[in-house]
Amino acid sequence: IIPALVVLARLPMKVAVGTSLMIIAVKSLFGFVGDLGAQEIQWGFLALFSGLAAVGLLLGVRLSRKISGEQLKPAFGWFVMVMGISILIRETVF
């Protein structure tokens, strides 16, 4: 989502990251609500995961004040490349 927002919509990197997180959150909420009656929810795990996500959100906000969008682009590129290589190795070797 982020590369498309940056390249196609010409959004600044920080705006693209925030926009993509909002899209993912809304999509996840609809999926969760749609599955409420179909599956058993592990509420303890959900609470723990949500709490950790909230802490990550707060840390991300503080960190975003110190890192410019131009610094974020190469870091994101390296992250995507490492994750891609990791997935390729996992899918072909194991």
N, C-alpha and C positions, 0 to 999 in steps of 0.2 A: 504494500500500500504506500509506504513512504517514498520509494523511488518514483512511483507514478505521480504522486502529489507534487514532488519536487520538479520532475521533468515536464510532465504534461500540464499540470495546473500552475506551475511556476510559483509554488508557495515557498517561503523561506523554510529552512530545515526545521527550526524549532516549531513553527506553525504546523508543518507536515507531521511531525512526531505527535504533537498534541491532537491533531485532527484524526490521525490513524488510531490513537488510543481511544478516542471517543467512539469512532466507528466500531472498533473491536468490543468496547464495553456495551454498546447498545445491542450489537449482534449477539453477544454472549447472554445478555439479559433476556432477550427474546427466546433464545434457545433454552435457557434455564426455566423460564416460565412455561414454555411449551412442554417440557419434560417433567414438570412437577408431579403430575399424577401418574406418570408412566414408570418412574423408577424411584427406588428408595434413596433419599438424600442423606448423606453422612454429614450431619449438621456440625459436628465437632471439627471435622476437617475443613468444612466450608468456612467456619468462623476463624480458624487458624490461618487459612490461606487468605481470607479477606483482610485480616489484621496485618499480615505480612505485606500484602499488596498496598495497604494504606501507609505503612511505614516506608515502603519503597517509593510511593508517590511523594511523600513529604521530603524524602532525601533527594529525589529527582528534581523537585522544585528548587531546593536550596542549591543543588549542583548546577542547575540551568542558569543561575545568576552568575556563575563563575566561568562557564564555558560558552563561547560564541557559536553561532550556527556554522561558521566556517571551520571551526575546530571539530565540530560534531560530525561533519560530512566524512572525513577520512576515517574517523573512529568507527562510524557506522559501516562504512565500506569494508574495513578489516573484519568487523564482527560478522557481517553477512558472508564474507569469503571463508572465514574459519568455520562458521556453521555449515556452509555448503560442503566444504571438504569433509567435515565430520560426518555429515549425513551420507556422502558418497562412500566413505570408508565403511561406515556401519552397514550400509545396504549391500556392498559388494564383498566385503571380507567376512562378515558374520552372517 
